[in-house]
Amino acid sequence: MGYGIEADHILKMHEGRPNIADAIKNKEIQLVINTPVGKLAATDDSYIRKTAIKYAVPYITTVAAEKAAAHGISDRRKGRGEVFSLQDYHKNL
C-alpha cells in the first residue's frame, strides 16, 4: 500500500479462518478499509462493520476516505498534526 502504511490481505468470514473478525477481536487490526463490492458485500459489510464498532477499530468504506486517512496518517508521522474536516480536505485538492 502507499504512504508507508503496511497492509495485509485477510480472509472474510465465509472464506475460512483465521478471518477478519478473529483478527479484530485479537487486536491484530488497527484500521479496517472495506470497500464492499459484489453479491456477498451486504453480509460481509455488516459483520465487519459490527465487529469493528464493537472493538473500537476505525472503519473506512470509501476510497476517498481511505486516501484522506492515509494522508493524515502520513502527515502525523511527519510531525504535521493539523486536523481538517473531510470537506476541507477535498476543497484543497
FENDAJO-V107046 format. One record per residue. N is the residue number from 1. SS is DSSP state (H for helix, E for strand, C for the rest). PSI is psi as a letter, one per 30 degrees, with the letter a starting at -180 (999 if undefined). OMEGA is omega in whole degrees, 0 to 359 (999 if undefined). Layout:
BEGIN
n: [N | N]
ss: [SS | SS]
psi: [PSI | PSI]
omega: [OMEGA | OMEGA]
END
This chain:
BEGIN
n: [1 | 2 | 3 | 4 | 5 | 6 | 7 | 8 | 9 | 10 | 11 | 12 | 13 | 14 | 15 | 16 | 17 | 18 | 19 | 20 | 21 | 22 | 23 | 24 | 25 | 26 | 27 | 28 | 29 | 30 | 31 | 32 | 33 | 34 | 35 | 36 | 37 | 38 | 39 | 40 | 41 | 42 | 43 | 44 | 45 | 46 | 47 | 48 | 49 | 50 | 51 | 52 | 53 | 54 | 55 | 56 | 57 | 58 | 59 | 60 | 61 | 62 | 63 | 64 | 65 | 66 | 67 | 68 | 69 | 70 | 71 | 72 | 73 | 74 | 75 | 76 | 77 | 78 | 79 | 80 | 81 | 82 | 83 | 84 | 85 | 86 | 87 | 88 | 89 | 90 | 91 | 92 | 93]
ss: [C | C | C | C | C | C | C | C | C | C | E | C | H | H | H | C | C | C | E | H | H | H | H | H | H | C | C | C | C | C | E | E | E | C | C | C | C | C | C | C | H | H | H | H | H | H | H | H | H | H | H | H | H | H | C | C | C | E | E | E | C | C | H | H | H | H | H | H | H | H | H | H | H | H | H | H | H | C | C | C | C | C | C | C | C | H | H | H | H | H | H | C | C]
psi: [l | l | g | g | k | k | k | k | k | l | k | l | e | f | f | a | l | k | a | e | e | e | e | e | e | g | h | f | k | f | k | k | j | j | i | k | k | l | e | g | e | e | e | e | e | e | e | e | e | e | e | e | e | e | g | h | k | k | k | k | g | l | e | e | e | e | e | e | e | e | e | e | e | e | e | e | f | g | g | j | g | k | k | l | l | e | e | e | e | e | e | g | 999]
omega: [183 | 174 | 177 | 181 | 179 | 178 | 178 | 173 | 179 | 181 | 169 | 187 | 182 | 181 | 179 | 182 | 352 | 183 | 185 | 179 | 177 | 182 | 177 | 180 | 181 | 179 | 177 | 183 | 179 | 182 | 177 | 172 | 184 | 177 | 189 | 177 | 174 | 186 | 183 | 186 | 182 | 179 | 180 | 182 | 183 | 183 | 178 | 180 | 181 | 179 | 179 | 179 | 182 | 183 | 175 | 177 | 178 | 188 | 182 | 184 | 180 | 178 | 179 | 179 | 178 | 179 | 179 | 179 | 180 | 178 | 180 | 179 | 179 | 179 | 180 | 178 | 179 | 178 | 177 | 189 | 179 | 179 | 177 | 172 | 178 | 179 | 178 | 178 | 182 | 178 | 183 | 180 | 999]
END
